């Protein structure tokens, strides 16, 4: 059997880092720049970067609607930082024209941690990871936090009371950037979810 096929939305952001983390998790990652490249995926990653730019370019390149449709169809999608913002049903402090893909019943505030400190790293306990006694090195860069969560959203980790890793069905989102740490356990969790979807 061939390995799990994961697309990484590649209009802006830290695409290369996600591709490396996916390779490190045994998946076949490939960049997605046009709608045709969304075919036959077992999962999709929306990288960290600048959510307003990712949104604008996705609408220009005709990716916005197909990605919304894939989310609605149940495709596993993982968003880190800007990707988390784009998976939220509601964004606070977004650009006035910004549209998210939505999918996770939550409200996130852009740059919320960033108002306090631009970037920081903490050792986090994250539910569901392999080797659970080993904390996850979580890197936050102008990160969003979650201000409202629907009942069907599961919180996997918190910082100072704010949810920073959440899951709703096949959708996973983190305020932080596991792709820059070399610790691939979060990507491995997502790849497992995508492999289960494929079966
Ligand atoms: N602040 C960025 C945004 O609003 C997210 C930052 C990041 O992805 N590191 O999109």
Boltz pocket constraint, residues with backbone or C-beta under 6 A from the ligand:
constraints:
  - pocket:
      binder: B
      contacts: [[A, 47], [A, 48], [A, 49], [A, 50], [A, 51], [A, 52], [A, 80], [A, 81], [A, 82], [A, 83], [A, 85], [A, 110], [A, 111], [A, 141], [A, 142], [A, 143], [A, 144]]
      max_distance: 6.0
